[in-house]
Structure formats: structure tokens, C-alpha cells
């Protein structure tokens, strides 16, 4: 039970880590890797995809040390990071940017809100003045249905 709680806690903490990394690294000194992601028509691999590797390294290391030492909890920290990475991939690359055409016609309020918030983030093509840096938790205003 404790390991499931560790995994869940790390998954939730990763949203905060992602928000901070997106705002201060990707839109800061790491802009040279993230910039191509904000261009209108990108296809295939982007320099921005390097961030997947950056986040995978700690997860892999934690799996290793959690498996080959007596500190089993490290494995479950790595698992939380992995689960967040999978969720990020499915939401960001599959659902929002449609890099894979798996979920083209989603009619879920939560997922529509995530797409709307990310669209606002990409409205600004530059490094400065962006908003909505999170991925799974975005401001409630993006979940409200437009008035007809």
C-alpha cells in the first residue's frame, strides 16, 4: 500500500515539476530546444523531444537503484515518474498535438479543457508572455462551456 501511495504522490508532484520546468527551463535557458515546438507546422521529431530523455534518465536510474539496492521505494518513485511521462505523452503528443491519430474525436469536457489551455499556451509563438504551463491540471476557466 505504501508503494502505491509513493507512486501516486510522485505522479502528482511531477505536475509541479513539469510546470516549473516548462516555465523556467523550456521558456528560459532551454528555449533553444523548446522553440521548434512553438512553430506553426512542425512534423516528425523536434529538438523539444530531448526533454523526454531528460525526464527518462532519473526514472531509469531510480528503477535501477530501487531494484539492485535495499531501497525498494526508489523503484516506485521511478514508477511515478514513468506513469506521469506516459500520461504526458498521451495527453500532449497524442491528444493535443495529434502527432499520432489515436484520439481524434474526443468529446470529454476535461480533455477539451486541456486542449483549450494548451492552445492558449501556443497562441504566443515566442519565449515570453506565455501562460498555462501545466499539463494535467490547468485553470478551471478552460473547462467552462462557451455560452451560445
PyMOL commands that set and color helices and strands:
alter all, ss='L'
color gray80, all
select helices_A, chain A and resi 2-29+31-38+47-68+73-96+109-123+140-143
alter helices_A, ss='H'
color red, helices_A
deselect
rebuild
show_as cartoon
